[in-house]
Amino acid sequence: MLNERKLAVLRAVVEDFVNTNEPVGSRALADRHPLGVSPATIRNDMVALEEDGYIAQPHTSAGRVPTDKGYRLFVDRLSSVKPLSAPERRAIESFLGGAVDLDEIVARTVRLLAQLTRQVAIVQYPSLTRSSVQHVELVPLGGQRIMMVVITDTGRVEQRVIDGLEAVSEHAVSDLRAMLNRAIAGCYLSDVPETVDDLPAQVPPEHRGIAVSVLSVLLESLVERHEEKIVLAGTANLAAVDFAASFRDVLEALEENMVLIRLLGEEKDPSMLTVSIGEENFHKGLRSTSVVSADYGVGNQSLAKIGVVGPTRMDYPGTMGAVRAVARYVGQILAGQ
């Protein structure tokens, strides 16, 4: 374990390198930081840090830069993340508060997070597997068509037009709507197939064809959609970054949906932040990047994940603060809806 003085030197090296993108020397640290020791002592501490693998010398004549191991210790020993300013908080509340449905919440969230962090922002839609049915609406469209709208408790809306039906009566649609809501309102989507299995038998024979068609489309739209939807913004923010891997490798990794889902990590408590640095990332193309992610949800229920991808030379306290704050605001909005 490093003593407090060496930790202070490592912290100063990380902060200066993140701010300047230039290797850091001992005299610069003595001038910029109140470390309370001479440049010679700082230099000796930097030699020790280098021997332990926390910093490295990229060129013979250069100063030192943090390694993945150094960034990891810096993050692990952070006493707090950087809070958002009052204007930033008001801007988030105003921007996200104007969203009218889940699609707009996600679209605004990913743009906002990319702007706040100047990294690539990633937002996962609430998983259908963790959603339950809030309401089903059936609307006759005239002739042989019905529009079905299913709203989940996570704000997700699935809308389908069912056509090719036998003659549709208002009375039949009204009865089927009431029956569906009695049966599946509050039901987890994974339980819907078993729940509706015997519903057609409860419908009068003359309306059974409509019921079977509606239930078939319902199962197709909710239960048989296993994909996890991910939205990205801010890819251009990475264009100016000098990655150890090629920029193309990073972009190709970000284009793979399953890579992004794994990158955001396992489901955790919504209050927790996860930081994955450099070689800790499983995908080869992302081993020159860092990922900061958090769950968002309602209360203690995690619904999906949100995060950013950027270079390992990242403002970790600021990025972690932004991700945590935005995740909390999204959860509050979903709870309000």
Secondary structure, 3 states (H helix, E strand, C coil): CCCHHHHHHHHHHHHHHHHHCCCECHHHHHHHCCCCCCHHHHHHHHHHHHHCCCEECCCCCCCEEECHHHHHHHHHCCCCCCCCCHHHHHHHHHHHHCCCCHHHHHHHHHHHHHHHHCCEEEEECCCHHHCEEEEEEEEEEECCEEEEEEEECCCCEEEEEECCCCCCCHHHHHHHHHHHHHHHCCCEHHHHHHHHCCHHHHCCHHHHHHHHHHHHHHHHHHCCCCCCCEEEECHHHHCCCCCCCCHHHHHHHHCCHHHHHHHHCCCCCCCCEEEEEHHHCCCHHHCCEEEEEEEEEECCEEEEEEEEEEECCCCHHHHHHHHHHHHHHHHHHHHHC
